[in-house]
């Protein structure tokens, strides 16, 4: 069998939308689907916030930082994504078909596999597993967002800070970077700047966060609410 075919076959098996496909279906996908491959290097932007989503982008090698800027520009939240992953697959359809995040390469290089919207539509129609995986991804996001208003309100300042970061992230775990002033954070969670500053420095002493000027780095977000 052609080594290039085997490599493509193995690549697709790693991606969430193709997991569970049988060998025959994967062979048909590889043989009849137009994929495009792009290689990006450190600090290059793969896709920008506000850019039209014309293709489904799969991160198949490397790491990117996905960052979102608040409408008032007072905060930027960034989080690391590692291969294999999909870059906002829900944005290829729906009311607003534009990225809400900027994806910038943080590793030496990263490889992107792109699947045009026409090809996505065809795969959704032809392969039940692909369609089910896509629906599951979008449904999981919708269900998570629907639960946010019904969570038990945070009681302490620490819980408020943790909840703020969780609510502004794609995944409630892993490394996060937030560019925000203490005053803005205090306003967002309804606390005084002094109390927020004290709690942030406590978290830093416990090695749960790292503080620099107008920047909060969280190595493992899940540790904030253990």
Buried (B, 14 or more C-beta within 10 A) or exposed (E): EEEEEEEBBEBBBBBBBBEEBEEEBBBBBBEEBEBEEEEBEEEBEBBEBEBEBEBBBBBBBBBBBBBBBBEEEBBBBBBBBBBBBBBBBBBBBEEEEBBBBBBBBBBEEBBBBBBBBEBBEBBBEBBEBBBEBBEEBBEEBEEEEEEEEEEEEBEEBBBBBBBBBBEBBBBBEBBBBBBBBBEBBBBBBEBEBEEBBEBBEEBBEEEBBEBEEEBBBBEBBEBBBE
